[in-house]
Amino acid sequence: MWKIGLGIILFFVLMAVFAPYLSKYSPNRTVSLPYQPPSREHWLGTDRLGRDIMSQVIHGSRLSLIIGISTGLLMTLIATGIGMMAGYFGGLLDRILSILMDIFLVIPGIPLMIVISSYVRVRGPLVVILVIALTSWGSGARVIRSQVLSLKNREFVMASRVVGESNLRIIFFEILPNMLSLVASIFFNSVLYAIIGEASLSFLGLSDVSKITWGTMLYWAQNANALLNGMWYWVFAPGLCIVLLGTSFALLSFSIDEITNPRLKAR
Amino acid sequence: MKYILNRLFFFVITLFFALTLNFVIPRLMPGDPAERLLMRFGPNIDDRAIEAMRIALGLDKEKDLFTQYVEYLKNTFTGNFGISYLHYPVPVKQVLASSLPWTLGLVGTSTIISFILGTLLGVYAGWRRDRKIGSGILIFSLCLRSIAYFWLAMLFLYVFGYRLGWFPLANAYSTKENLYGIKFVLSVIYHAVLPSMTLIVASLGNWILTMRNNMISVLAEDYIILAEAKGLDEGYIMLRYAARNAILPSITAFGISLGFVVSGALLTEIVYSYPGVGYQLYRAVLSQDFPLIQAIFFFVSLSVLLANLVMDFLYAFLDPRVRG
C-alpha cells in the first residue's frame, strides 16, 4: 500500500517541480475570455479573469505541497519535542505538559485557527503554516509521550544512565532513534492534517488568496458561484488533488503503523 | 470518584484556557483592533471615536491587564458578550441564541448516525481484515479521511441540489412560505438532509479506522481463540465477544473526534448557507466582528468540552476499571 502512496506523492512532486513545462499557460495571465467552459485549449476552462484553470491546478501543487510539508515538519517537531520532554522528565513538568496536550487535543482546531487568523494582519503562507502547526500538535505529542514512557525504563536506557550519559544525549541518541517510525507516522498524519487545514483556511479567505494553492482556487470558485453556474470542474479538480495527496500521506502513515505494530498485521 | 473529579478538573481547566486564549489573542496581535475596525469607515478617524471603540471592546489602556481580565471573565459568565457589529445593534447573545441550536442539532444527529454506522463498518472491516471486503473498507476510510468537509458539501450541493434538484440549495427551512407545526418540522428535516449527509460521510472514515484497529487488537486476545475453539457462531463472536470490548477505546476517541466534526460542520454550513454558528462565524470573519467571533469560539469550545465530559462519564459507567 505504501507504494501507491509514495507513487502519488512522487507524481505531485514532479508536477510541482516541472509546473512551468507542464502547463500551457502562465497561471496568472489572462489568456482568454472569463468563465469559458472546458475546451481543447483550456481543459478545465477559465476563471473570472480569463486565466487557465488547468494551469492553476498544476501550479497550485507547488504551494500546496510546500505548505503541507513544512507545516507537517513544524508540527512534528513541536509534538516530538514536547512529548519527549513530558515523557522523559516526568513529574510536575509532565503534568503541566500533559494537560496542555489534552487541551489542544479537545479544543476544536478550525474555530481556534479562525480566531487567530482573523486577528493577524498579515495574510500569507507563513502565517498559515504557523497557525496550523501551533494549534494542532496535541495528538502527536501524546503518542510520543506514551512511547517515551515505555522506552525510558528499558535496559539500554537504564544502562546509559548508569554510565552517566547526559539527559540530552539519552533523549536524542538512545530514545529518539528507537521511535523514528512513530515520528514518521506522526509526520505523515500531520501533513494530511495540514493539507486539509490549509484548504479550509484559504476557503474562508484567511490566507493570501492572490497566491495560487488548491485551497485558494476553491475560495475563488466559491466566490464566483462556480457550482451554480455549472462550472463543477473548477471545484472538482483542486479538491480531487487535495484528496489524492491527503490519501497518499494517510496510506504512508497507515503502512508504517502496520509494519511497526505487529498487532495490526494480518494473521 | 477520583476519575470523575479528575475529568471535572480537566473540564474547568480547559474552559479557562479557551477563555484566556480569547482574551490574550487580541492583545498579542500587533496593531489596535479598535483602530482597524474604524479604518473601514475611512482614513480620517477621530481619536475620540477610537477611544470609545476601545472601551467598547474592553481594550481601554487606562485599566491594567488584570482588571481587564477580571472584567472579561465577569462579562462572559453573566452572558454579556457585547454587541455584534455585523448585526448592529443586536447583542451577540441574541445572535448566538438564534444560531447555536441549528448547529447543535445538525452536528448532534449527524455524529450519532455517523458513529453508529462507522463503528459497525469498522467491526466488520476488523473481522474480515484478511479478505478483500476488509481491505476495501480500509482504503475507502483512508480516502474519506482526506476529504475536506466543505469540498464534499460543494459536490453534494451540486449533484443532489442543483443537478438532480432533490434537495434545497440553502437555508434551514422554507423561507418562501410561513409554515407551522408538523409542516415546519418536515421542512427543517428536508433542509437538513444534505448538510447532515455531508457530515456523516466525511466523518465516517475516522470512526471506521478507530474501530477497525480496536477490533484487531481485541481479536488477538486469548478468549477470542477460545470462543472459536468452542465452535461458537462467527457472528456471535464478532459482536458479543470482540466488538463489545473493542468499542471502549472508541468512546474515549469520540470526544476528540467530535472536535473535527464540529470544525467540519462550521465549514459545511457556509456552503449550504445553513443559519448555524458556522455561517455566522464566516460572516463575522468577513466583517471583522470580533465580539461575535470570540463568543462563537467560546460556545463551540464549551459544547465540545461538555460533550467530552458526558463521554467521560459514560465511559466510567461502562468500564468499572476506571471508576476504581
Contacts between the chains, C-beta under 8 A, distances in Angstrom:
chain1	res1	chain2	res2	distance
A	1	B	139	7.8
A	99	B	10	7.0
A	99	B	13	6.1
A	102	B	10	6.6
A	102	B	14	7.4
A	103	B	13	7.2
A	103	B	14	4.9
A	103	B	17	5.0
A	105	B	256	5.6
A	105	B	259	7.7
A	106	B	14	6.1
A	106	B	255	6.4
A	106	B	256	6.3
A	106	B	259	6.1
A	106	B	304	6.3
A	106	B	305	6.3
A	106	B	308	5.6
A	107	B	14	7.0
A	107	B	17	7.5
A	107	B	18	5.9
A	107	B	21	8.0
A	107	B	259	7.0
A	107	B	301	5.5
A	107	B	304	7.3
A	108	B	259	4.0
A	108	B	260	7.6
A	108	B	262	4.8
A	108	B	263	5.0
A	108	B	300	5.8
A	108	B	301	6.6
A	108	B	304	5.3
A	109	B	259	6.4
A	109	B	260	7.4
A	109	B	263	5.5
A	110	B	263	3.4
A	110	B	264	7.6
A	110	B	266	6.1
A	110	B	267	6.9
A	111	B	262	7.5
A	111	B	263	6.6
A	111	B	266	6.5
A	111	B	281	7.1
A	111	B	296	7.0
A	111	B	297	5.0
A	111	B	300	4.9
A	111	B	301	7.2
A	112	B	21	7.2
A	112	B	297	6.8
A	114	B	281	6.4
A	114	B	285	6.2
A	114	B	293	7.2
A	114	B	297	7.6
A	115	B	21	7.5
A	115	B	22	7.1
A	115	B	25	6.1
A	115	B	293	5.9
A	115	B	294	6.9
A	115	B	297	4.8
A	116	B	25	5.9
A	118	B	285	5.1
A	118	B	288	6.9
A	118	B	290	7.6
A	118	B	293	5.8
A	119	B	25	5.6
A	119	B	26	5.7
A	119	B	29	4.3
A	119	B	33	7.2
A	119	B	290	7.7
A	120	B	29	6.1
A	121	B	29	7.1
A	121	B	30	6.5
A	121	B	31	5.5
A	121	B	36	7.6
A	139	B	256	7.3
A	192	B	145	7.3
A	192	B	146	6.1
A	195	B	146	7.8
A	196	B	146	7.2
A	196	B	148	5.1
A	199	B	148	5.0
A	199	B	151	7.4
A	200	B	148	6.3
A	200	B	149	8.0
A	200	B	150	6.8
A	200	B	263	7.7
A	200	B	267	5.8
A	203	B	148	7.7
A	203	B	150	5.6
A	203	B	267	6.8
A	204	B	267	7.5
A	204	B	270	7.7
A	204	B	282	6.5
A	204	B	285	6.3
A	205	B	285	7.6
A	205	B	286	7.3
A	206	B	285	7.0
A	218	B	150	7.6
A	218	B	151	6.7
A	218	B	154	7.7
A	222	B	154	7.3
A	222	B	271	7.5
A	227	B	154	6.0
A	227	B	157	6.3
A	227	B	158	4.5
A	227	B	162	6.2
A	228	B	162	6.3
A	228	B	169	7.6
A	232	B	155	7.9
A	232	B	158	5.2
A	235	B	151	7.2
A	235	B	154	5.1
A	235	B	155	7.2
A	235	B	158	7.3
A	236	B	155	7.2
A	239	B	148	6.7
A	239	B	151	3.9
A	239	B	154	7.4
A	239	B	155	7.5
A	242	B	146	7.3
A	242	B	148	6.0
A	242	B	151	6.9
A	243	B	143	6.6
A	243	B	146	5.0
A	243	B	147	5.4
A	243	B	148	7.9
A	243	B	151	7.7
A	244	B	146	7.9
A	245	B	146	7.7
A	246	B	145	7.4
A	246	B	146	2.8
A	246	B	147	7.6
A	247	B	142	5.8
A	247	B	143	5.0
A	247	B	145	7.9
A	247	B	146	4.4
A	249	B	146	7.8
A	250	B	142	4.6
A	250	B	143	8.0
A	250	B	145	5.7
A	250	B	146	5.6
A	251	B	142	6.1
A	254	B	138	8.0
A	254	B	142	6.2
A	263	B	216	6.5
A	263	B	217	4.9
A	263	B	220	5.7
A	264	B	213	6.3
A	264	B	216	5.6
A	264	B	217	7.7
A	266	B	129	6.5
A	266	B	130	5.3
A	267	B	130	6.7
